Amino acid sequence: MSTTLITRIGELMTVDDEQRILRDAAVVIDGDRIAWIGTASEAPAADERVDADGRALLPGWVDSHTHLVFDGDRTAEFEARMAGQSYAAGGIAVTRDATRTASDERLAALVAARVREARAQGTTWVETKTGYGLDTPSEQRSARIAAEGVDDATFLGAHLVPAGVDPDEYVREVCGPMLDAVRPFVSWADVFCERGAFTPEQSREALLAARAAGLGLRVHGNQLGHGEGIRLAVELGAASVDHCNYVSDADLDALASGSTVATVLPACDLSTRAPLAPARRLLDAGVEVAIASNCNPGTSYTSSMPFCVATAVLQMGLSVAEAVRAATRGGAIALGRDSGPGAVGSIAVGHRADLHLLEAPSATHLAYRPGMPLTAGVWKDGRRVAAPLVAR
């Protein structure tokens, strides 16, 4: 197994328990794991040497909320929304129709292309969901393609009740044959607990069935208005509740008292012209916050985590360090991937060697120079996968 030394790192953000920021640092990769961290002058020899030349090194982004298994286009819906129409959940049906008619090969190729786009901007761990099939055969297919294409796959059969289908009958399908069909391919189950999608009672039923099947829980909650999604997620011990645009004092108290991560989706908020999720307020209350892209065709057609981080700093009141942590370790916590051998979202000995080298001397440039291409190199499992530097 070969080793790689990345040396002369201008700023190394570990995002580990100590949240260290090291200067003139170095990292040694052994196989797919981080073997050593320290100052460049004390670095051991390695088989390969990469000179960072004063650039900043971060953990790879952990994108804990995406919807990549889809075909079709919703540009018209976006244009209408920009002209003043409000977002409603019903647009999901447009993507469902296009996705159902696409071949397995086309869907797999589309997922692979979207993952490559994310990798090119520093994302090294990707979660994605089903939810554009909305019948048992289509959801099973989406789950299989997701499991083959990303790092964490989530069952979102409870995304929308198809037109013409009795809601209670559909929930029974989600909780029964659909759940059984996708179970071999997924680790998580999610539900869109929102007006126009699933009621709190229906959401509870779907989540309890998924938990009984051994899946971890996630919730889309409080995106379109105040509701019960956040408190339901905390009550059932969901790993995360995502969107969180409308947070009451009771919601905040519930999140602060539990372990559920509040995942904010800045690109989605901008695309839907929704109130930005109150990330500053959540952090100040002691809530664990993650940042994710919500890449999907209707409300957030971007996988750019740097864009989300810049938005969190410039418009949501987070510091650069807070935003970087939320987009790396926060996402890892939301996926249960933050500790133990092979952990992601932080740079520590024994953790997975998922790294993001910036074309900048510090992480501050992510917000200082928003929208600029600042990825100089990406390592996934110890292997350079995007924008590689020439070893020297």
C-alpha positions as CSV (number, residue, x, y, z in Angstrom):
1,M,0.0,0.0,0.0
2,S,1.6,3.3,-1.1
3,T,1.9,6.5,1.0
4,T,1.4,10.1,0.0
5,L,2.8,13.2,1.8
6,I,0.9,16.4,1.2
7,T,3.3,19.1,2.5
8,R,3.7,22.8,2.8
9,I,0.0,23.3,3.6
10,G,-0.6,26.9,4.4
11,E,-3.7,26.3,6.5
12,L,-4.9,22.9,7.6
13,M,-8.4,22.9,9.2
14,T,-8.8,19.5,10.9
15,V,-12.5,20.0,12.0
16,D,-11.8,17.3,14.6
17,D,-12.6,17.4,18.3
18,E,-9.9,20.0,18.9
19,Q,-10.9,22.0,15.8
20,R,-7.2,22.7,15.1
21,I,-6.0,25.1,12.5
22,L,-2.4,24.2,11.7
23,R,0.1,26.4,9.7
24,D,2.9,25.1,7.5
25,A,1.4,21.7,8.0
26,A,1.6,18.3,6.4
27,V,-0.6,15.2,6.1
28,V,0.5,11.6,5.3
29,I,-2.0,9.3,3.5
30,D,-1.5,5.5,3.8
31,G,-3.9,3.7,1.5
32,D,-7.3,5.1,2.1
33,R,-6.7,6.5,5.6
34,I,-4.9,9.4,7.2
35,A,-1.7,8.1,8.9
36,W,-0.1,11.3,10.2
37,I,-0.7,15.0,10.8
38,G,1.8,17.6,11.9
39,T,4.2,20.4,10.9
40,A,5.8,20.1,7.5
41,S,9.3,20.2,9.0
42,E,8.6,17.0,11.0
43,A,6.8,15.0,8.3
44,P,8.0,11.4,7.7
45,A,9.0,10.2,4.2
46,A,6.4,8.8,1.8
47,D,6.3,7.2,-1.5
48,E,4.8,10.2,-3.2
49,R,5.2,13.9,-2.3
50,V,2.7,16.6,-3.2
51,D,3.7,20.2,-2.6
52,A,0.6,22.3,-1.5
53,D,2.7,25.5,-1.9
54,G,0.9,27.4,0.8
55,R,-2.6,26.3,-0.1
56,A,-5.4,25.5,2.4
57,L,-6.5,21.9,3.1
58,L,-9.9,21.0,4.4
59,P,-11.9,17.8,4.9
60,G,-13.9,16.9,1.8
61,W,-17.4,18.3,1.9
62,V,-20.1,15.8,3.2
63,D,-23.3,16.5,1.3
64,S,-25.9,14.9,3.5
65,H,-29.0,15.8,1.5
66,T,-29.4,15.3,-2.3
67,H,-31.9,13.9,-4.8
68,L,-29.7,12.7,-7.7
69,V,-31.7,9.9,-9.2
70,F,-33.8,11.8,-11.7
71,D,-34.3,12.6,-15.3
72,G,-36.1,15.6,-16.9
73,D,-36.1,19.3,-16.6
74,R,-38.1,21.9,-14.6
75,T,-36.8,25.1,-16.0
76,A,-40.3,26.3,-16.7
77,E,-41.2,25.9,-13.1
78,F,-38.1,27.8,-12.0
79,E,-38.9,30.7,-14.4
80,A,-42.4,30.9,-13.1
81,R,-41.2,31.0,-9.5
82,M,-38.8,33.8,-10.4
83,A,-41.7,35.6,-11.9
84,G,-43.5,35.5,-8.6
85,Q,-45.3,32.1,-8.2
86,S,-44.7,30.4,-4.9
87,Y,-43.1,26.9,-4.6
88,A,-45.5,24.0,-4.0
89,A,-44.6,20.3,-3.6
90,G,-46.6,19.2,-6.6
91,G,-43.8,19.9,-9.1
92,I,-42.3,16.6,-8.0
93,A,-44.8,14.8,-10.2
94,V,-43.1,16.3,-13.3
95,T,-39.8,14.7,-12.4
96,R,-41.5,11.4,-11.5
97,D,-42.9,11.1,-15.0
98,A,-39.5,11.7,-16.7
99,T,-37.7,9.5,-14.2
100,R,-40.1,6.5,-14.7
101,T,-39.5,6.6,-18.5
102,A,-35.7,6.8,-18.3
103,S,-33.7,3.6,-18.7
104,D,-31.6,2.1,-15.9
105,E,-28.5,2.9,-17.9
106,R,-29.5,6.6,-18.4
107,L,-30.3,7.1,-14.7
108,A,-27.1,5.5,-13.6
109,A,-25.1,7.7,-16.0
110,L,-26.9,10.8,-14.8
111,V,-26.1,10.0,-11.2
112,A,-22.5,9.3,-12.0
113,A,-22.2,12.7,-13.9
114,R,-23.7,14.5,-11.0
115,V,-21.4,12.9,-8.5
116,R,-18.4,13.9,-10.7
117,E,-19.7,17.5,-10.7
118,A,-19.8,17.5,-6.9
119,R,-16.3,15.8,-6.6
120,A,-14.8,18.6,-8.8
121,Q,-15.9,21.1,-6.1
122,G,-14.5,19.2,-3.2
123,T,-17.5,16.9,-2.2
124,T,-16.2,13.5,-1.1
125,W,-19.2,11.9,0.6
126,V,-22.7,12.0,-0.9
127,E,-26.1,11.0,0.4
128,T,-29.0,10.7,-2.1
129,K,-32.6,9.8,-1.9
130,T,-35.2,7.9,-3.9
131,G,-38.5,9.7,-4.3
132,Y,-39.0,10.3,-8.0
133,G,-40.5,6.8,-8.7
134,L,-43.5,6.8,-6.3
135,D,-44.5,3.3,-7.0
136,T,-42.9,0.1,-5.7
137,P,-41.0,-1.0,-8.9
138,S,-39.8,2.5,-9.6
139,E,-38.7,3.2,-6.1
140,Q,-36.8,-0.2,-5.9
141,R,-35.0,0.7,-9.1
142,S,-34.1,4.2,-7.8
143,A,-32.8,2.6,-4.6
144,R,-30.6,0.2,-6.4
145,I,-29.2,2.9,-8.7
146,A,-28.6,5.2,-5.7
147,A,-26.8,2.4,-3.7
148,E,-24.5,1.8,-6.7
149,G,-23.7,5.5,-7.3
150,V,-23.3,7.2,-3.9
151,D,-22.1,6.7,-0.4
152,D,-25.4,6.7,1.5
153,A,-28.8,5.9,0.1
154,T,-32.1,7.0,1.6
155,F,-35.6,5.7,0.9
156,L,-38.0,8.7,0.2
157,G,-41.1,6.9,-1.0
158,A,-43.0,9.4,1.2
159,H,-42.1,12.3,-1.0
160,L,-45.5,13.0,-2.5
161,V,-48.8,11.2,-2.9
162,P,-49.3,10.5,-6.6
163,A,-52.2,12.2,-8.2
164,G,-55.3,10.0,-8.2
165,V,-54.1,7.7,-5.5
166,D,-55.8,7.6,-2.1
167,P,-53.3,9.0,0.5
168,D,-53.9,6.3,3.1
169,E,-53.6,3.6,0.5
170,Y,-50.3,5.1,-0.7
171,V,-48.9,5.3,2.8
172,R,-49.8,1.6,3.3
173,E,-47.8,0.9,0.2
174,V,-44.8,2.9,1.4
175,C,-44.9,1.1,4.7
176,G,-45.4,-2.3,3.3
177,P,-44.3,-3.6,-0.2
178,M,-42.4,-0.5,-1.1
179,L,-40.3,-0.6,2.1
180,D,-39.7,-4.3,1.6
181,A,-38.5,-3.8,-1.9
182,V,-36.0,-1.0,-1.2
183,R,-34.7,-2.3,2.1
184,P,-31.7,-4.2,0.7
185,F,-30.3,-1.0,-0.9
186,V,-30.8,1.7,1.7
187,S,-29.6,2.7,5.1
188,W,-32.1,5.5,5.8
189,A,-35.7,6.5,5.3
190,D,-37.0,10.0,4.9
191,V,-40.5,11.7,4.7
192,F,-41.7,15.0,3.4
193,C,-43.7,16.1,6.4
194,E,-45.3,19.2,4.9
195,R,-48.5,20.7,3.7
196,G,-49.2,19.3,0.2
197,A,-47.2,16.2,0.9
198,F,-47.6,14.1,4.1
199,T,-49.4,15.0,7.3
200,P,-47.7,14.5,10.7
201,E,-49.8,11.3,11.3
202,Q,-48.9,9.8,7.9
203,S,-45.3,10.8,8.4
204,R,-45.2,9.1,11.8
205,E,-46.6,5.9,10.3
206,A,-44.0,5.8,7.6
207,L,-41.1,6.6,9.9
208,L,-42.2,4.0,12.5
209,A,-42.4,1.3,9.8
210,A,-38.9,2.3,8.5
211,R,-37.5,2.2,12.0
212,A,-39.0,-1.3,12.6
213,A,-37.3,-2.4,9.4
214,G,-33.9,-1.3,10.8
215,L,-33.5,2.0,8.9
216,G,-32.2,5.2,10.3
217,L,-34.6,8.1,10.1
218,R,-34.5,11.5,8.4
219,V,-37.2,14.1,8.0
220,H,-38.0,17.0,5.5
221,G,-39.6,19.4,7.9
222,N,-40.7,23.0,8.4
223,Q,-39.8,24.1,4.8
224,L,-43.0,25.7,3.7
225,G,-44.3,27.0,7.1
226,H,-44.5,26.2,10.7
227,G,-45.5,22.6,11.4
228,E,-44.7,19.4,13.3
229,G,-41.8,18.1,11.3
230,I,-39.0,19.2,13.6
231,R,-40.7,18.0,16.8
232,L,-41.6,14.7,15.1
233,A,-38.0,14.2,14.1
234,V,-36.7,14.8,17.6
235,E,-39.4,12.7,19.2
236,L,-38.5,9.7,17.0
237,G,-34.8,10.2,17.3
238,A,-34.2,11.0,13.6
239,A,-30.6,11.6,12.7
240,S,-31.5,14.9,11.0
241,V,-34.4,17.2,10.1
242,D,-33.7,19.1,6.9
243,H,-34.8,22.6,5.7
244,C,-35.9,24.1,9.0
245,N,-36.9,27.4,7.5
246,Y,-39.6,28.0,10.0
247,V,-38.4,27.4,13.6
248,S,-40.6,28.2,16.6
249,D,-39.3,28.5,20.1
250,A,-40.8,25.1,20.9
251,D,-39.0,23.7,17.8
252,L,-35.7,25.2,19.0
253,D,-36.1,23.8,22.5
254,A,-36.8,20.4,21.1
255,L,-33.7,20.4,18.9
256,A,-31.5,21.8,21.7
257,S,-32.7,19.0,24.0
258,G,-32.0,16.1,21.6
259,S,-29.4,14.8,19.2
260,T,-31.2,15.5,15.9
261,V,-29.1,17.5,13.5
262,A,-30.7,20.6,11.9
263,T,-29.7,20.5,8.2
264,V,-30.0,23.8,6.4
265,L,-30.1,24.1,2.6
266,P,-29.0,27.6,1.6
267,A,-29.1,27.0,-2.2
268,C,-32.7,25.7,-1.9
269,D,-33.7,28.8,0.1
270,L,-32.4,31.1,-2.6
271,S,-33.9,29.1,-5.4
272,T,-37.4,29.1,-3.8
273,R,-37.1,32.7,-2.4
274,A,-37.9,31.3,1.0
275,P,-36.8,32.8,4.2
276,L,-33.3,31.6,4.9
277,A,-33.1,28.9,7.6
278,P,-32.1,30.5,10.9
279,A,-28.7,28.8,11.1
280,R,-27.3,31.5,13.4
281,R,-30.1,31.1,15.9
282,L,-29.8,27.3,15.8
283,L,-26.1,27.4,16.5
284,D,-26.5,29.9,19.3
285,A,-29.0,27.6,20.9
286,G,-26.5,24.7,20.9
287,V,-28.1,22.8,18.0
288,E,-25.8,20.7,15.8
289,V,-26.1,22.2,12.3
290,A,-25.2,20.7,8.9
291,I,-25.1,22.4,5.5
292,A,-26.1,20.4,2.4
293,S,-26.8,21.2,-1.2
294,N,-30.3,19.6,-1.7
295,C,-29.3,19.1,-5.3
296,N,-32.5,18.3,-7.2
297,P,-34.2,19.4,-10.4
298,G,-37.0,21.5,-8.9
299,T,-35.7,23.7,-6.0
300,S,-31.9,23.5,-5.9
301,Y,-30.2,22.3,-9.1
302,T,-26.7,22.7,-7.8
303,S,-24.3,20.4,-6.0
304,S,-21.9,23.3,-5.2
305,M,-21.1,23.0,-1.5
306,P,-18.7,26.0,-1.8
307,F,-21.7,28.1,-2.9
308,C,-23.7,26.9,0.1
309,V,-20.8,27.7,2.5
310,A,-20.4,31.2,1.0
311,T,-24.2,31.8,1.3
312,A,-24.1,30.6,4.9
313,V,-21.4,33.1,5.7
314,L,-22.6,36.0,3.7
315,Q,-26.3,35.8,4.3
316,M,-27.0,33.4,7.3
317,G,-24.6,34.9,9.8
318,L,-22.2,32.0,10.2
319,S,-18.4,32.4,10.6
320,V,-16.2,30.7,8.0
321,A,-15.1,28.1,10.5
322,E,-18.8,27.4,11.5
323,A,-19.9,27.1,7.9
324,V,-16.9,24.8,7.0
325,R,-17.7,22.6,10.0
326,A,-21.4,22.4,9.2
327,A,-20.6,21.4,5.6
328,T,-18.1,18.7,6.7
329,R,-18.4,17.3,10.1
330,G,-22.0,18.5,10.5
331,G,-23.0,16.4,7.5
332,A,-21.0,13.5,8.8
333,I,-22.8,13.6,12.1
334,A,-26.1,13.8,10.3
335,L,-25.2,10.5,8.5
336,G,-23.6,8.8,11.5
337,R,-20.2,8.9,9.8
338,D,-18.3,11.2,12.2
339,S,-16.5,8.8,14.5
340,G,-14.6,5.5,14.5
341,P,-12.3,4.0,11.9
342,G,-13.1,5.4,8.4
343,A,-14.9,8.5,9.7
344,V,-15.5,11.3,7.3
345,G,-15.9,15.1,7.7
346,S,-12.7,15.7,9.7
347,I,-8.9,15.2,9.3
348,A,-7.7,12.9,12.0
349,V,-5.4,9.9,12.1
350,G,-7.4,6.8,11.2
351,H,-10.1,8.7,9.4
352,R,-10.9,8.3,5.8
353,A,-8.5,10.3,3.6
354,D,-11.2,12.5,2.0
355,L,-9.5,15.8,1.4
356,H,-10.1,19.1,-0.4
357,L,-7.2,21.4,-1.3
358,L,-8.1,25.0,-2.1
359,E,-6.6,27.2,-4.7
360,A,-6.3,29.8,-1.9
361,P,-4.2,30.3,1.2
362,S,-7.2,30.0,3.7
363,A,-10.7,28.8,3.9
364,T,-11.8,32.4,4.3
365,H,-11.5,32.8,0.5
366,L,-14.6,30.6,0.1
367,A,-16.7,33.5,1.2
368,Y,-14.2,36.3,0.4
369,R,-14.2,35.2,-3.3
370,P,-17.7,33.7,-3.7
371,G,-18.4,31.8,-6.9
372,M,-14.7,31.5,-7.9
373,P,-13.3,28.0,-8.8
374,L,-11.2,27.4,-5.7
375,T,-10.6,23.7,-5.8
376,A,-7.0,22.7,-6.5
377,G,-7.2,19.0,-5.6
378,V,-9.5,16.4,-4.2
379,W,-8.7,13.0,-2.6
380,K,-11.4,10.4,-2.1
381,D,-10.3,7.3,-0.1
382,G,-6.7,8.5,-0.4
383,R,-6.9,8.7,-4.2
384,R,-6.9,11.9,-6.2
385,V,-10.2,12.1,-8.1
386,A,-10.5,15.7,-9.3
387,A,-8.4,18.7,-10.2
388,P,-5.2,16.8,-9.2
389,L,-1.9,18.7,-8.7
390,V,1.3,17.5,-10.3
391,A,3.4,15.8,-7.7
392,R,6.7,17.6,-7.2
